[in-house]
Amino acid sequence: MKYLLAEKKIKGIIASSKESNVLQKVVDFLYDNFVLYSWVGIYILRGDMLVLGPWRGEQATEHTKIPVGRGVCGSAAKSGKTEIVPDVSVDKRYLSCFVSTKSEIVIPIKRNGLVIGEIDIDSDTKNAFSKKDGVFLERIANILSTFI
């Protein structure tokens, strides 16, 4: 799916949804419409801990709480910058969730410049995420910031 079309559809989903289920609907949309996105989740920052919120994938992750600074997710929360890991097997920060995962992208969700959560996406394909994914997902994270 083209990124601009996906962003337009996500905005439509948000406009027609109740505020309480927006995050889950966006997670579902990303999972259903991007074939390389094998697991999609949103973590919410609670103090110095990332807490798993809505997610979609074949199975649940054991990492429902991640300290800021630990793993790729914790690193993104600490730095406030998008992390693209083309091959998780060579990144020492990676916290293994699924044996099938080959690459990961983590996008901080910010409000007033402060990280309040993040979008975490795994793929069963190496090099699944490009800079275009990063730019697209940063735009989606910006939209979602009002719902956290």
C-alpha positions as a Markdown table, in Angstrom:
| # | Residue | x | y | z |
|---|---|---|---|---|
| 1 | Met | 0.0 | 0.0 | 0.0 |
| 2 | Lys | 1.3 | 3.4 | -0.8 |
| 3 | Tyr | 2.2 | 5.5 | 2.2 |
| 4 | Leu | 0.1 | 8.6 | 1.3 |
| 5 | Leu | -3.0 | 6.5 | 0.7 |
| 6 | Ala | -2.4 | 4.6 | 4.0 |
| 7 | Glu | -2.1 | 7.9 | 5.9 |
| 8 | Lys | -5.3 | 9.1 | 4.3 |
| 9 | Lys | -7.1 | 5.9 | 5.3 |
| 10 | Ile | -5.7 | 6.1 | 8.9 |
| 11 | Lys | -7.0 | 9.6 | 9.2 |
| 12 | Gly | -10.4 | 8.4 | 8.1 |
| 13 | Ile | -10.3 | 5.5 | 10.6 |
| 14 | Ile | -9.5 | 8.0 | 13.4 |
| 15 | Ala | -12.2 | 10.4 | 12.3 |
| 16 | Ser | -14.8 | 7.7 | 12.4 |
| 17 | Ser | -13.7 | 6.0 | 15.6 |
| 18 | Lys | -14.4 | 6.5 | 19.3 |
| 19 | Glu | -11.3 | 7.9 | 21.0 |
| 20 | Ser | -11.0 | 4.8 | 23.2 |
| 21 | Asn | -10.3 | 2.4 | 20.4 |
| 22 | Val | -8.3 | 4.6 | 18.0 |
| 23 | Leu | -4.9 | 3.0 | 18.9 |
| 24 | Gln | -6.1 | -0.5 | 18.3 |
| 25 | Lys | -7.8 | 0.4 | 15.0 |
| 26 | Val | -4.5 | 1.9 | 13.7 |
| 27 | Val | -2.5 | -1.1 | 14.9 |
| 28 | Asp | -5.0 | -3.4 | 13.1 |
| 29 | Phe | -4.8 | -1.3 | 9.9 |
| 30 | Leu | -1.0 | -1.3 | 9.8 |
| 31 | Tyr | -0.9 | -5.1 | 10.5 |
| 32 | Asp | -3.6 | -5.9 | 7.9 |
| 33 | Asn | -2.3 | -3.6 | 5.1 |
| 34 | Phe | 1.5 | -3.9 | 5.2 |
| 35 | Val | 2.6 | -7.4 | 4.3 |
| 36 | Leu | 6.1 | -7.1 | 5.8 |
| 37 | Tyr | 4.7 | -5.9 | 9.2 |
| 38 | Ser | 4.4 | -9.2 | 11.0 |
| 39 | Trp | 3.8 | -7.7 | 14.5 |
| 40 | Val | 2.6 | -4.2 | 15.4 |
| 41 | Gly | 2.3 | -2.8 | 18.9 |
| 42 | Ile | 2.1 | 0.4 | 20.7 |
| 43 | Tyr | 3.9 | 0.9 | 24.0 |
| 44 | Ile | 2.9 | 3.7 | 26.4 |
| 45 | Leu | 5.5 | 5.4 | 28.6 |
| 46 | Arg | 4.6 | 5.1 | 32.3 |
| 47 | Gly | 7.4 | 6.7 | 34.4 |
| 48 | Asp | 10.6 | 5.0 | 33.2 |
| 49 | Met | 8.8 | 2.0 | 31.8 |
| 50 | Leu | 7.3 | 1.2 | 28.4 |
| 51 | Val | 4.1 | -0.7 | 28.9 |
| 52 | Leu | 2.5 | -2.6 | 26.0 |
| 53 | Gly | -0.8 | -1.3 | 24.9 |
| 54 | Pro | -2.7 | -2.4 | 21.7 |
| 55 | Trp | -0.9 | -5.0 | 19.5 |
| 56 | Arg | -1.6 | -7.3 | 16.7 |
| 57 | Gly | 0.4 | -10.3 | 15.5 |
| 58 | Glu | 0.4 | -14.1 | 15.5 |
| 59 | Gln | 1.3 | -14.2 | 19.2 |
| 60 | Ala | 1.8 | -12.0 | 22.2 |
| 61 | Thr | 5.2 | -10.8 | 23.2 |
| 62 | Glu | 6.7 | -11.6 | 26.6 |
| 63 | His | 8.0 | -8.1 | 26.7 |
| 64 | Thr | 4.9 | -6.3 | 28.1 |
| 65 | Lys | 7.1 | -3.9 | 30.1 |
| 66 | Ile | 10.5 | -2.6 | 28.9 |
| 67 | Pro | 12.7 | -0.2 | 30.9 |
| 68 | Val | 13.6 | 3.0 | 29.1 |
| 69 | Gly | 17.2 | 2.5 | 27.7 |
| 70 | Arg | 16.8 | -1.3 | 27.4 |
| 71 | Gly | 16.5 | -3.0 | 24.0 |
| 72 | Val | 15.7 | -1.2 | 20.8 |
| 73 | Cys | 12.4 | 0.0 | 22.2 |
| 74 | Gly | 14.0 | 1.4 | 25.3 |
| 75 | Ser | 16.8 | 3.0 | 23.2 |
| 76 | Ala | 14.2 | 4.8 | 21.0 |
| 77 | Ala | 12.3 | 6.0 | 24.1 |
| 78 | Lys | 15.5 | 7.4 | 25.6 |
| 79 | Ser | 16.8 | 9.1 | 22.5 |
| 80 | Gly | 13.5 | 10.2 | 21.0 |
| 81 | Lys | 14.7 | 9.0 | 17.6 |
| 82 | Thr | 13.3 | 6.4 | 15.2 |
| 83 | Glu | 15.3 | 3.2 | 15.3 |
| 84 | Ile | 15.5 | 1.0 | 12.1 |
| 85 | Val | 17.2 | -2.4 | 12.7 |
| 86 | Pro | 17.7 | -4.1 | 9.3 |
| 87 | Asp | 19.0 | -7.4 | 10.9 |
| 88 | Val | 18.1 | -8.0 | 14.6 |
| 89 | Ser | 20.6 | -10.8 | 14.8 |
| 90 | Val | 23.5 | -8.4 | 14.7 |
| 91 | Asp | 22.1 | -5.7 | 17.1 |
| 92 | Lys | 23.1 | -6.4 | 20.7 |
| 93 | Arg | 20.2 | -4.2 | 21.9 |
| 94 | Tyr | 17.5 | -6.4 | 20.4 |
| 95 | Leu | 15.3 | -8.2 | 23.0 |
| 96 | Ser | 14.1 | -11.3 | 21.2 |
| 97 | Cys | 10.4 | -11.6 | 21.1 |
| 98 | Phe | 9.9 | -14.1 | 18.3 |
| 99 | Val | 12.4 | -16.5 | 16.6 |
| 100 | Ser | 10.9 | -15.4 | 13.3 |
| 101 | Thr | 11.7 | -11.7 | 13.7 |
| 102 | Lys | 14.4 | -10.6 | 11.3 |
| 103 | Ser | 14.1 | -6.8 | 11.4 |
| 104 | Glu | 12.4 | -4.1 | 13.5 |
| 105 | Ile | 11.4 | -0.4 | 13.4 |
| 106 | Val | 10.6 | 1.6 | 16.5 |
| 107 | Ile | 9.1 | 5.1 | 16.2 |
| 108 | Pro | 8.7 | 7.4 | 19.3 |
| 109 | Ile | 5.4 | 9.0 | 19.8 |
| 110 | Lys | 6.0 | 12.5 | 21.2 |
| 111 | Arg | 3.9 | 15.3 | 22.6 |
| 112 | Asn | 5.5 | 18.7 | 23.1 |
| 113 | Gly | 8.9 | 17.2 | 22.3 |
| 114 | Leu | 8.7 | 14.5 | 25.0 |
| 115 | Val | 8.3 | 10.8 | 24.3 |
| 116 | Ile | 5.0 | 9.5 | 25.6 |
| 117 | Gly | 4.9 | 6.1 | 23.8 |
| 118 | Glu | 6.1 | 4.4 | 20.6 |
| 119 | Ile | 5.1 | 2.3 | 17.7 |
| 120 | Asp | 7.0 | -1.0 | 17.5 |
| 121 | Ile | 6.9 | -3.1 | 14.4 |
| 122 | Asp | 8.7 | -6.4 | 13.7 |
| 123 | Ser | 9.1 | -8.1 | 10.4 |
| 124 | Asp | 9.9 | -11.7 | 9.5 |
| 125 | Thr | 12.0 | -10.3 | 6.6 |
| 126 | Lys | 15.5 | -8.8 | 6.9 |
| 127 | Asn | 15.8 | -5.2 | 5.7 |
| 128 | Ala | 12.0 | -4.8 | 5.7 |
| 129 | Phe | 12.0 | -1.2 | 6.7 |
| 130 | Ser | 13.1 | 1.8 | 4.7 |
| 131 | Lys | 13.5 | 5.4 | 5.4 |
| 132 | Lys | 10.1 | 5.8 | 3.7 |
| 133 | Asp | 8.6 | 3.5 | 6.4 |
| 134 | Gly | 10.2 | 5.7 | 9.0 |
| 135 | Val | 8.9 | 9.0 | 7.6 |
| 136 | Phe | 5.4 | 7.5 | 7.2 |
| 137 | Leu | 5.3 | 6.0 | 10.7 |
| 138 | Glu | 6.6 | 9.2 | 12.2 |
| 139 | Arg | 3.7 | 11.0 | 10.6 |
| 140 | Ile | 1.3 | 8.4 | 12.1 |
| 141 | Ala | 3.0 | 8.7 | 15.5 |
| 142 | Asn | 2.4 | 12.4 | 15.4 |
| 143 | Ile | -1.3 | 11.9 | 14.7 |
| 144 | Leu | -1.6 | 9.3 | 17.5 |
| 145 | Ser | 0.1 | 11.6 | 20.1 |
| 146 | Thr | -3.3 | 13.2 | 20.9 |
| 147 | Phe | -4.8 | 9.7 | 21.8 |
| 148 | Ile | -2.2 | 8.8 | 24.5 |
